[in-house]
Amino acid sequence: MRQRKNWWKNIVMKPENLDKYVIGLDYGTLSARAVLVCVGSGEVIAESVYPYPNGIYTNGIYPNRMHPVRMYPHETNSHRILDNLPETEMKLPVDFALQEIDDYVEVMYHTIGEVVEKSGCRPENVIGIGIDATSSTFLPVLANGEPLCKTERFRTNPHAWLKLWKHHGAQKEADCITELAKKRNEKFLMRCGGRVNAEWMLPKLMEIVRKAPDVYEMTDNFMEVSDYLVYLLTGEVTRCMCHAGYKLLWNEEDGYPSEDFLKELHPGLSNLKVKLKGREVQVGECAGRLTQEAARRMGLKAGTAVAASMIDAHVAVPSAGIDGSEKALMILGTSCCMLLCSEKLSYIQGISGCVKNAVLPGLYAYEAGQSAVGDLFDWFVKTSVPGSYEKEAADLGISVHTLLSEKAAHLAPGESGLIALDWWNGNRSCLADSKLSGMILGFTLRTKPEDIYRALLEATAFGMRAIFEEFEKGGIIAKELYACGGIVSKNPFMMQIYADILGKTILTSSTNQGSAFGASIYAAVAAGNDAGGYLSVGEAARAMGNIGEKKYDPIPCNVEAYNMLYKEYKILHNYFGSGGNEVMHRLK
């Protein structure tokens, strides 16, 4: 479990703190993981991964709704895709994505308790806990702290449940917010790329006030799930402005959208700020201290510092050792998030947000990304790969993904004749339209599964290249490129494709759990220097962050071939992204 560190760490690490530890807990889409990390060296001492017992309640995460997701014997409950809520036969509306809050609570106590037990460390030597989660994943809460979905009255109302980040039921509301903001020349549009995304909190809140006004009326506080978990640990109601900046259109100059704007958007939203309770906290700040009850359940000491909650992708930046500007990080998982810090404030079309001090103090953190990466590859493997490939992979003792990658690696760029658009779950950046759908062009009777798989890998890399182009138009340059996430270590073939298509050397973090590790870094800052932690995020990143030895340099001949293919991709991207996709919608 221990990880080899870079030689330069000896310059900044704190040998006197080799007996101090922090815990980072990261909530993903299907599971969560916790790590216990040495503050002095940045070594991961123990980790725990726990799938959500009840999976996802959804109707529309997998766009090809005529083909249900297949189940395999080795899969856990976290792969269950159910289209109705428990205790009801009512089918969920299309594009809903809900989860059980009890799953999140169970995971928290289990994983943190397990890493403490595995490590054998003394409870008093754990100085901080950090929590991150997908965003915007939030739930309505009553004044007594009880989730609305736990009450008998609202148990069967889907709008009272925890809405996952990939809930896309609020696209109409997102469009409405964008249109009104443009009409009124609202300044906050500059910070979110000129368009509001359906994955954000404000469109989802507008969806609730329009479709379930009783849920909105009864809610005392709409809380990001990671803020809610911090509340369970500390008893303190806080609201991290990292979430607010990217998902609620807050910025450090003007705050939230004005009451006048919200009232014009929908009269019911005029009192929204009253329903956004909590002491405002910044990243790296101590949100509260562990209560006696929470400490008892996890085997820790009461009074342990708990950091302000964070967005899952954002915490990964310092985990890669990034401590300054012009360094971009791609977090590759079920989706992809790209973060780039800069000293400059610039307008970038279609980004997911630009918030100052949201990742590294003093810098603007730009966020962009893609709604489907790992999800896209999983969709293909679960719905479109013949049984003969599954048998071959089983006989070789490898996954179907590995088999397809090995077969696809024998192809040259462009050899299959296929090119794809990666919009299986809509486009997050820079078109910011969840209604867009993917496509593959160039099928023949000779097309094989590995041809399609490679085309999908290439499509996600092309999509990332399109994002970088938009940043460069705005004068925001990534001089260095880093990558982390579950796919990075599992699929080196994919990483080479990314390096070739982006034309950049990619440094990968050797930390398996990048976001959980990053959450532990913010925990060390929240604990403070006096307790054995660090004074700033930058200092903690230099001391604890980890850049792996593995790097991917672009192969010149592949770069040349992909430059030509990218021109074809952009033709499809520009046509279908600017209205041509309506043809597809009419055909559906």
N, C-alpha and C positions, 0 to 999 in steps of 0.2 A: 504493500500500500504506500510505502514511502517513496517519494519522488526525488530524483537527482536534481540538484539546483545548479544554476549558472555560476561561474566563478566570480562574476562581478558582484554577486550578492554579498560577498564578504565585506564589501565597502560600506554597505548600508544596513546590513542585518544587525540585530541586537542579540549578541550571544548571551547576555545576562537574562534574556527573556525566553530561554529555551525550555523553561518549565511553565510557561504561560500559554494558554490555548484559547481559541475562539471557534465558534460554530457558525457555519453558514447553511441556510436551508433554502432550497430553490424549488419552486412549484412550477412544473411544466404543464403541458396539455393533458397528458395521460398518466403522469406519475410525478413524484417529488423525490428529491435526494438531499441528504445532509452530509456535511463533511466536518470533521474536527481537525483544526489546523494549528500547527505550532507558530506562535506569534514571532519568535525570534528568527526562525529559518524559513518559514513558509511551507514546511513539509506537511503533507496530508497524512495524518496519523490513522484515521478511521473514516469510513463512509458507510452510508446506508441508503438503499433505494427502495421505494415502496409505491407500487401502483395503486391508483385510486380504486377502491373495491367496487364502486358502482359505475365506473366509466363515464360515458357522455350520453345525455338524453338529447337527441337531435333529429331533425328531419331535413337533410340537405347538405351535410358536410361533404359527402361524396357526390359530386355533381351528376354522375351517371346513375340516376335513381332507378333505372330499370334493372340494375344488377346489384343486389344486396352484397354487402361485404361478407366474404367467406370467413368462416372460423376454422382455425387449426388447433389440434390437440394441445400444442405447447403454449397457446396464447392465454393470457390472464384475463380477468374480468375487465381490466382497463381497456381492452379492445372491444368491449361490447358497445354496439351502436344501437340504441333503443329509440324508437320514434314516439313513445308516449311516456308520461310520468308514472311513477308508481301509484298504485291505488286508483288508477283511472284508465279508461279505455280511449280517452280522447287523444287523437293524434295531434302532435305538435305542429304548429304552422311551419311552413317551409322556411329553411335557413335559420331555425332556432338552434342554439347550442347551450345547454344547461348542465349544471353539475350539482352534486350534493355537498353542502357546506360541511356536513359531518365527515365526509371523506378527508377534507382538508385538515380538520381538527385532529382526526385519528392519525393521519400521516405525521403531523407536527410532533405529537407526543411520542409516537413510535420511533421515528427516525432519530430525533435528538436523544431520546433515552438510549437508543441502540449504540450510537457513536460514543456516548459517554461510557457505556458498559464495555464496548469493544476495546476502547483505548486504555481503560484502567486508570485514567487520570483522576486526580483528586478534584472533587467538585469546586473547591475554593481556587483552583488554578485555572478554571474556565472564566475568563474575564468579560466575555461579550458574546451576544447572539445577533446575527443578521438574517433577515428574511426578505426574499424577493418572490415575485409571482408574475405570471403573464398579465398583460394589461391592454385594454381595460377589462378586467374580470372583477365584477363587483356584486354586491347584494344589498337589498333594503333591510334596515335594522330598526327595531323599535327602541323607545327611549330607555328601556331596561337592558338593552344590549342583545335581546333575542332576535335572531333572524326572522323575518316575516314569514318565510316559507315553513318555519317550524310550528306556526300556529295552525289550529284546526281550520280556521276560516280561509286561510290563503294557501293551504298545503297543495291544493290542486290547481292553483292559478300560476301558469308558467312565468308570468311577469314578476312574481314574488320570489322566484328562485335566483340562485347565483348564475349570472349570465357570463359565459365564457368569452374570452377575447374574440373568438372566431364566430360568435353570434352575428349573423349578417341580416337580421330581420329589420334593421333600421336604416336601410339604404335610402328610402324615400325621405326619411327625416334628415339624413345627412345632406341630401341634395337640397332640401328646403333651407337648412342652416346656411349652406354655401350661397344659395341664391340671395337670401336676405342680407347676408354679410357683404356680398358684392354690391348690392343695391345701396347699402348704407356706407360703403367704403370703410368697413371695420378694419382697424389696424391689425387685429389678431390674425387675419388671413395671411399676412406676410409670413408669420411664424409657422404656419402649417401648410405652406406650399400652394396656397390659393384654393384649396379644396378640403372639405371636412370628410373624414373617413367614417364609414358605418361601424367600424370596429371600436370607435371611441366612446367615451362615457356619455357625452352630451347627446348625441343622436339616440342612444339607447334610453336615456332618461326621457327624451321627447317622445319616444315610442311608448313608454310606460304611461306618461301623462295623457297621451291621446287614446291608447287602447285599453288601459287599465287604470283609470283615474282613482279608483278606490285604493289601489296599491300605492299610488303616489301620495294620496292624502294621508294614509295610515303610517307611512314611513317617516321616522324621525331623522334618520341619517342614512344616506347612500354612501357605503364604504367600499373602497377597493379591498379585495379579499386579504391582501397582505397587511393593510392597515388594521383590518379586523383581527387578524391573528396576533399582531402586536398588542392590540387591546386585550385579548385573552391572556397574554403572557404578563402584561403589566398593569392592567386595569386603567390605563391611560388612553383616552380617545385622541388620536393624532391623525394628521393628514399630511402625507409627504408631498411636497410641491413638485417632486419629480413626476409623479402620476398626474397631478393637476396641470402641469405645464404641457404635457404631451396629449392628455386625453380629455381635458376640460377647458382648453383654450386660455389657461392662465398664463400671465407673464409677469416678470419682476417689475415692469414699469406701470402697467395698467390694472393688474389683478385679473379677475374673472370678467367675462363679457358683462356689459352694463345691464342693470335691471330693465332699462328701457328697451334694449335689444331683446332680452329674454321675453319680455311681455309681448312684444310685437311678434315674436316667434310663436308663442302660445301663451294665452293669459294665465294658464295654470303654472307656467314656469316663472312667473314674476317673483315668487317667494323661494326660488331654488336655493339661494345662498343660505337660507335658514336650514335647509336640509343637507347642507354640506358642513357638518359640525366637525370639530376637532382642532386641537392646537396645531398650527402650521409649523412643520419641521423640515429641515433641509437634509440632504444626503450626508451621511457621516455623523449626524447629530444623534445624541442619546434621546430616544423617544420615551424611555421609562426604565424601570427596574423590575426584575423578575419577582412576582409575588410568591408568598410562602406556598400556596397551593400549586402553582405552576412548577415551582422549583422541586417540590416533593414528587410530582408526577414524572419528572425527567431526571431525577437524581442529581440536581444541581443546587447551588447555593442561592438563597433568596437575596435580592439586591444586585444580582448580576445585570450588567448593562445590556439593554436591548436597543439596537440601532433603528433609526427611521427606516421604514420599509422602502423597497426599491422595485423598479421594473426589471424583470428577469434578464433581458438583454443588456441593459445598461450597466448592471453590476459586473458584467464580464470584462469591461474595459480595463480596470486596474489588474484583473487577474492575469492578463497577458503581459503585464509589466508596463502598460501604456501610462505615461505620466504627463503627456504634453500634447501640443497641437499637431495637425497635419499627419496624424496616424489613424488609419481607418481599421475598424474591427468588424469582421463578418461573423455573426453567430449563426451557425448552420444547424438547424434541427428540423422539427416538423414544418416550421416556417423559417424565414431568414430575416434577421435584423442587422442592419449596417449602421454603425455609429462612427461619427467623425467629429472630433473636437477642433475648434478653431478660435482664434482671437477675433475674427471678423464676423460681423452680422451681415448676412446677404440673403436675398430672396432666391429660393430654389424652388422651381415648379414641382408641385406634387409630392414634396417630402412629408414625412409623418410628424415633423415638429422640429423646432429649434428653441431650446431653453437654456438660459444661462445658469451656471452653477448646478446643473442637473446631474452631472457625472464627475467632472473635475472642476474644482473651484476656480473662478475667474474666466472660464472658457465657455463659449457657446457650444452646446452639444447638438449636432444635427443627427436626426434619425430618419432612416428610410428602410425599405425592405420589401420582402415578397411574402405573400400569404400562403404559398404552398411550395415547399422544397421536399423535405422528407415525406410529408403527406402525399405528395405527387408520386414519388417512387413507390411508396407503400400501396397507393391506389392501384398502380399498374401491376405490382406483384400479386396483389390479392384478387384482382378481377380479370386479368388478361394473360397470365402466364400459363401455358399448357401443363398438364399433369406430368408429362415426360420430363420437363425441366425440374419440377419439384422432386421427382424421384431421383434424377441425376444429382441434384444438390444433396439430398438425403444420403445417397450412396457414398458421396464424397465427404460427408460430414461437415458441409458448409451451408451457409444461408443461400437462399435464392438470389438475394442481392449480390452476394459475392460471386456466385456463378455467372450472373448476367454481366457483372463488371469484367470478369476475366474474359468472357467471350467478346464483349464489346471492345476490350483493349486491343484486339487483333485488327480492328477496323481503323482505317485512316480517316481523318476529318473529311466529312462530305461523302465518304464512300457509300453510305447507305442510301443517299439521295433524299433523306428525310430532314425536315426542319419543323420545329414546333414553337408554339407560343405557350408560355408557362402559366397561364391564367386559370388553372383548374379550380382555384378558390378565389377568383377575382384578381384584380391588380391593386396592390397596396401603394406602390410607388413606380413611376411618378404620375401615372394616370389616375390613381386613387378612385377606382370604380370597382366595387364588389360584384357588379352585374356582368362584367366581362368574363368570357369563358375561353378555355384553351382550345388548341387545335393542333393537328399534325398534318403536314402536307407532304405528299410524295410517296404514298403507299403503292406497292406493286404486289404481284403474287409471289415475288421472291423475298418480300420483307420478313425478317425474323424477329423474335422477341428482343434479342440483344441489340438489333438496329433501333428499335423503338426506345429501349432503355437508354441507349447512348444519346438519342435525340432529346430525350427528356432531361438528362443531365446537362447537355449543352444548352437547352432552352433556359434553364435556371441561371446558368453562367451568362448567357446573352442578356437576360433580364437584369442581372447585376451590372453588366457593362453599360446598359442604357441608363441606369441610375447614376453611375459615376460620370457619365457624359453630362447629365443635367447639373451635377455639382460643379463640374469644370466650367460650364457656361456661366455659373454664378461666381466664379473666381475662388471656389473652395477646392483645394487640391489635396489629394491623398498621396503624400510622398512615400509613405510606408504602408504596407498592407498586412494585416494579421487575420488569423482565422481560428475559431474554436467552436466547440459544440460536439454533440454525439457523432455526427457524420464524419467529422474531420479525421478522427483516429480510425474509424471503421472503413473508410473508402478512399485510399490514397489515389486511386484512379480518377475519382471525381475531382480531387484537389488539383491534380495535374491538368485536367481539362479547364478548371477555373484559371489557373496560372496562364495557360495558353490563350484562352479567350480574352482575359483581362490584360494580357501582356505585361504582367507585373509579377515579381517574386512575392510569394506568400509565405510568411512565417507562421507556424502553428504553435499554439499553446499546448504543452504536454500535460496540462491539467485535464483529467477526464471530465470533471464536473466543473466547467468554467464558471457558470453562474453561481453555483453554491460556493465555490472557492472565492469568487468576487464578493459575495455577501459576507463571507468571513473577514475580508479585508475591511469592509465598512464597519464591521463589528469591532475590529481592533481600533479603529478611529473613534468610534462611539465610547469605547471603554476609556480612552484617554491615556496620555503619557504617564500619569501618576500611577495608574493601575497596571502598567506594563505594555500599553498599546502605543499608538502613534498620534502625532499632532495633526497630521493632514493626510488626505487621500493619496496625494503624490508621494509622500514619504512612505506610506504603507505599500503602495504599488511597487516602488523601487526595492523595498525590503522583502516583500512576500510574493510579488507577482512572478510569473514563470513563463518565459519564452522557451519553447521546446527546441531541440536540436534539429528537428525535421523542417526543411524548407523546400519549396517547390519553385524552381526556376522555369520560366517559359522556354519552350523548345522552339527555336526560330522557324523551322519549316512548318510547324503546326500553327504558329502565330500568323504566318502569311496566309495559310489556308483558311483559318478562322476569320481573318479580316475580310475575306471575300464572302464567307457565309454570313457574317454579321450584317453585311449590306442587305442580303436577302431577308434576314430576320427583321431588320428595321423597316423594310417595305411592308411586311405583314403587320408589324407593331404599329406603324403609323396609320395604316389603313383601318384595321379593325379597332384600334384604340381611339379613333376620331369619328366614329359613327358607323363604320362598316360592320361592326359587330351587331348592329340592329338587324341586319340581314339574317344572322344566325338566330336571333331571338324570334323573328317572325317564322322561321322554319320550325322552331320548337313549338 
